């Protein structure tokens, strides 16, 4: 304790909790790390841990209750803050162009982990979007060890059996916009005299066929059979309502500990020195003794169609970040919405396809704001429009004089716009005039003037819907991460693919 007295830290630690909390919020994470390095004894003093608790809260990922529960899985709040800071850029929605019905992976907090969940194209049940049980499949998890370091596991299924595929997780770029599933090389013993003239080929430089072959061979080599049904284990990680909270914390803690043990003991790297096909392997493998899976969170500086839908690369096993904006005073309709065709939106009917759409704004010229609805998922049996299509565009500065045919008294605003329509085949849809109506209960309804068809939208919290949802089995591992084949049907519910 003498060290603390010498450096004056006792003055800091004797402050009241509320004052300590204010100080903690005024310091950056880097400032606190520097302070702890100047006086290392601070790291083992309880009041200093409260500052790290404050920093965990500040990140805005977890509630105070969840922060306390997650702390049980790590050695300190500092370790927890390390993990939360690392994985925060992963949270949110990631997509790929194929299959055309939608490839939406939402990354959300689990328990001392984040879980990538794919939303399955589906129909809305009799209880509606919010009251139904949304279908989803596990894609991957990034787990914290007791010190806050990252561990990556890919999920998959083969011949009716669930597997996990352990791998490494490199440092996550703060502005990452692409998740890449790759194979990395590793040397067990470094040569004394390395050939500096030979350049090591990176995975992204390989031909697509070589990438796919390597990923399939490596996943087959490192896979570990899950000892119990994946549905029960992963679902418990997505902690739901308060009545289930304590029970789910216990189950999710067991699931996390199981994954960590399997990750530590499992063959996350496989030996290639005696591989029977080693003579045919590309130069990428020639200088390596072992190879393994890795998840790269990279920043590629993507370009987006209408500032929303990413231009994708069909030769990468990748998921692309969707830049969803939070609503503001001037952009009140921005964000993620769930939709269906027909009126009323909450009427219990069968065969009503679920649509997910992202609403964003574009300013074409000063004083002219355009509201754009981009489709990212449709629950029809076969895709009717390309993935990432614009469902409608609306000039929010141009009121509509069109009347709403149902309960017109509930309309608060109406705008003029255009909605998607038949065009030149599947790839090139057209558009026809219509109006967007804003109703008192927050529902948006786009009405096509010519046909009278109506597309209704309600704002949704996808994290909460997934927590209440129902898990379905994943695809085989490589396809489960990034399904690249062009398909117009629902490949994620095709049991023959498993």
N, C-alpha and C positions, 0 to 999 in steps of 0.2 A: 504493500500500500504506500510505501515511501515514495515510489515512483510517481504515484498519483499526486501526492502532496507537492513534490518537487516541481511537477509540471503545471500545478494549479488546477488539476482536473476535479479536485474535491469541490471547488466552487461551482462547477458545472453540474456535478452529480447531486449536490445538495439542494438544487433548485426545485421548486414545486413542479408537479407533473404537468400542469397546464402551461407553465413558463417553458419547461423543457420541450413540450409539444410545439410551441410557437417557434422556438429556436430550431428545432428539427425541420420544420416546414420552410424555414428561411434558408436552410443550407441545401446545397446540391448533394447528390450521392457522392460525387467526387470529393467535395469538401469534407464529408463525414469520413470517407476512406482515408483522406490525408490526415484528419484529426486522430483517427485510430492508429495510424502508423506513427505519429509523433508520440503518442502515449498508448502503448500496446495494452497496458493493464485495463484500459477502458473497455476492451472487447469482452472481458469476463465480468463486468459489473452490470447488474440488472438494469439500473436506470438508463444506461447507454443503449441497451437492447430496445427500450421503448422508442428511441429515436428511429431505429430501423423499422419498428412497427409502423410508425408514422409514415415513413417513406413507402412502405408496402401499400398503405391505404391511399397515398397520393397518386399512385400509378393508375387508380381507378378501375382495376381489373376485378377486384374482390371486395365484398362487403367486410366490415370489421369482424363479423362472426366467422366468415370463411378464412380470413387471415389468421385468426386464432387457431382454427382447426388445421389449416395447412401447416402451421408451425410445428405441429406434432410429427410431421413427416421429415423434418430437417433439423439440423443442430442448432439453428439460431434464426432470428428474424433477418439477420444480415444475409445468411445463405438463401432464405426465401426471397429477399429483395433481389439478390443476384439472379435467381431463376426467373422471377417475374419480369425483371428488366430485359432479360435475354429474349423471352418468348413473346413479349408484347407485340412486336411487329408481325407475328404469325397470326394473331387473332383477326377474324373477319372472314370474308367470302373469297374463295379462289375458284377459278373456272378454267375450262378448256373448250375449244370449239366443238369437239366431238365427244359423244354422239349428239346428234342434232336436237334430240328432245331436251338436252341440258345435262351439263356435267358440273354440278354445284357442290363444292366441298366447303363446309363451314367449320372453322377452327374456333373452339370455345374452351373455357376452363373445365378441367376434369377435377382431379384431386391431386395436388402437387404435380400437376401435369396439364397439358393441353391436348385435346382430342380433335382429330380431323374427321368430320362426319359428312358423308355424301347424302344429299337429299335425293330420294328416289322419285323420278317422275311418276305421278300417281293421280288418282281421282279423289275428290273431296267427298267425305262421308256425310251421312244425314245430319251430323252435329255441326257441320260447317268447318271452316278452316281452323278457328281457334278452339273449338270443342272436340275436334277429331284427334286421331292418333297418327301423326305424320310418320311415314316410313323413312328409315335412314340406314346406312351401312357404314361400319367403321373403315377408315382408310389408314390412318397412322396415329401414333401417340408420341409426344415428346415429354419425357418424364424427368423429374428432378431427383438426383440422388441426395443423400443426407447433407451434402455440402453445397447443394444448389447447382451442380454441374448437370449437363444435358445428356440424356440417353434417348435414342430414337428407335422405335419399333414400327415396322410396317405390318399391316394386317392382310390376310389373304386366306383362301380356301382352296383345297384340292381334293377331289374325289370324296366330297362330303365331310372332310375333316378340317377344322379350323387350325391355322398356324399363325405364329408370329415370326417375323424376320428381323432379328436385331441388326442394328447398324450404327454408324457414327453420325453425330450432328455437329457440323462445324459452327463457327461463330456466325451469328445471325446479323445480317446488315440491317441497320435501323430503318432504312428506306427500301427494304427488299420488296420486289414486285414479282419475283418468279421463284417457285419451289421446284428444284430439280432432283429427280431420283437418279443416282449415278452409281457407278462402281469405282472404288478407289483402290490404289495399289499400296502395298506396304512391304518394306524389306525387314526381314527378321535380323539379318546380320549385314551391316554395311561393308562393302568391299573396301580394302585398304587403299587401293588405287582406282578411283572411279574414273571412267572415261568421260571427261568433261566435254568432249566434242559431240557426244551423243545427246540429243535432246529427248526428254521424256514426253511422249505424246499424251495430251490430256483427253479425258473421256469424251468431251464434247466435240473433239475433232474426228472421232471415229465415224464410219459409215453407219447409217441407221440400222442396217441388218446386224452389224457387229455389236452395236449397243444393246439391241433387243436380245441377241443370243447371250451376251455376257450377263445381262440382268436376269434372264431366265435360269442360267446355270448357277449363278451365285445364290439366287433366292432358293433354289432347290437344295443347295449345299448347306446353307446356314439356317434353314427353317427349323423351328421347334414346335412340336405338337402342344397345343393348349390343353391342359389337363381337365378342363371343365368347359361347359358351353360358353362361348364368347359373349352371347347375348346377355347372360346374367352378370358377367364380370364388368363389361364396359358400360352397360346401362347404369350400373350402380355408381360409376364415376361421374355421371352427369346429374349431380345432386339437384333434386327438384324441390317440392314444396316443404314447408317446415315440418309437417307431420312425418315425412320420410327422412328428415335431415340426419338424425343421429344414426339411424339404421344404415343409411346410405354411406355415411362417413366411415363406418366400420367396414362395410363391404368394399368400398372403393380403396380404403387403406390396404386391405388384404390383396386386392387386385394389383395395386401399385407395387407392393412388396414382392409379389410373385413375379411381376415383369422385371423388376430390378435384379432379382436373383437369376432369372432365366437369361437376362442380358449379360450378367457377369459371368455365368458359367457356360453359356451357350457359345457355339462356334460362329461368333460374329465376323471372323475372318476365316477363309478357307485356303488350304495349302495348294499351290499350283505347281510346285516344283516337280511333282510326280504325276501330274494330270495326264490322262491318256490322250487328250487332244492338244497337249501343250505345243506340239510342233506346228499346229495350224492356227494358233492364237495370233492375233495381231501384235504389232510392235508394242502396243500399249502395255502388254503383259510381260514382255521379255526381260525387263530389269527387276521384276517383282517376285518375291517369294509367296506372298499372300495377297488376296483381294477380299474386299468386303463391300457391303452396301453403305451408302452415305446419302444424307439429305442435305442439299445445298440451298440456302436461302440467299439468293443473289439479287443484285440490283442491275437490271439491264436497260433501264430507261425506256420502258415500253411506250409505244404510240397507241392511241386509242381512237376508235371510230366514234365520232360525235362525243368525244371526251369520256366515253364510258366503256365500250367494248374493246378488249385488247386484240391487237393483231398478233396471232399465235404462230409458232414455228412447229410444223408437223414432224420435224426430225428430233425433237426434244421430248423426253418423258417429263412433262412439266405441268404445273398448275400456275395460273396467272392471277395476280391480285386484282380484285375489282374495286375501283376507287369510289366507294359509297360515301356520299356526303351526309352529314347530320343536318336536319332541318334548322333553318334560321328565320329571322323575321322577314327577310326579303326572299327566302327560298323555303317557304313553309312546307312544301310538298316533297322535298327531297328525301331520299331514303329508300328502304326496301318495303315493298307492298306485295300482298298476296291477292290473287284475282281469280274470278270465274266469269264465264259468259252466262247471261240470262238474268232475269229479274223475278223476284227479289233476290239479293245475293245470299241471304241466309236460309232460303227455302230448302227444306230437306228433299233432295232429289238424288237419283242415281246417275252414274255416268257423267258427272260434272268434273271436267278436268281442272286440276290445280295449276295455276300459272304463278310464277314468281317474276316480278318486274322491279327494276330499279328506276326511280324517277330522278332526273337530274336537270339542270338548267344550262342553257347556252344563250349568250347575248350576241345575236347576229349583228346588231348595230346599236348605237346608243339609244336607250329607251325602248328597245324591243327585246324582251326576254322570252325565250322559247322553253317550254317544259317538254321534256322528252321521256317517254316510257320505253325502256329497253327490256325485252323479254330475255330472261336467263334460264327459264325452265318452263316446260309445258307438259301436262299430264295426259295428253292424248295417246292413243295407241300407236299412232304414226305421226311423225313431225309434219306439220302443215306449213311452217315457215322456218327459215334458217335460224339456227341458234344465234342469239345476239341481235335479232331483228328489232326494229323500232315499231312498237305496237301503235303508238300515236304521238303526234306532236301538237302542242297547243301554244298559241300566243296569249300569254297571261296578261298582256296589256290590251287585249282586244275582246271586250265582252260579246257574248252570243245572245241573239234575240230569240233563239230557238226555244220552244217550250219542252219541258220534261214530261213525258207521257204518264208517269206514275207519281202520285203524291207530290205534285209540283210545289206545294207549300213548304216542303222540307228543303228546297233548294236555296242555298245562301249565295252562290256565285255560279256563273256560267261563262265559259271561254270558247272561242272559235278555234278549230283545229282540223287536222286530217288524221284518219286512221288507216291502218294497213288493209290492203285489199289485193285481189288477184292481179297479177302482172304478167311478166314474161317467164313463166315456169316457176319452179320452186325457188331458184336462187335469186330471182329478181322480182320481188313483190311490188305491187303498185300501191296507190293510196287514194282514198276518197274522203270528201268533206264530212265533218261531224262536229260535235260539241262535247266539251267536258263539263259535267255538272258536279258541284261540290255540295254535299248534303249535310244537314245539321249534325248527324251522328259521326261525321268524319269520313264517310264512304265517298269515294270518287266513282263516277259513272261516265264512261265515254260512249256516246250514242252516235252510230253511223246514220247520217241523214237519209240516205237512199234506201237502205235495207231495214232500218229500225233495230238492228242488232245492238246489244248493249254489253259492254265489258266493265264489270264492277271491281273496284279495288278497295282493300282495307289495309291499313298499316299493321305490320306484324313484327313480333319479336322472335326471330328465328331461333335464338338460343333457347328460349322458353318452350317453343314448340317442339324442339328436338328433345328436351329433357322430359317432356310428357309423351314423346313418340314411341314408336315400336321399331326395334332393330331387326333387320333382315341380313342374311349371310352375305359376306363380301364376295367379289370375284377373285380369280387367281391373282397373286400379288402384283405383277407388273401391270396388268390391265386394271387392277383395282386402284392403283395410284393414278394412272393416266391412260384412259381408253382412247387410243389414237385412230382406230379404224372408223371410217365414215359410216355411220349407221343412222337409220331413220326410225328405228323401233326401240323399244325399251330393253336394252341389253342388261340392265342392272337387275331385272327380275327374271331373266332367262336361266332357269335352273340347269339347263343343259350346258351352260358355259362354266359350270362349276365342277 
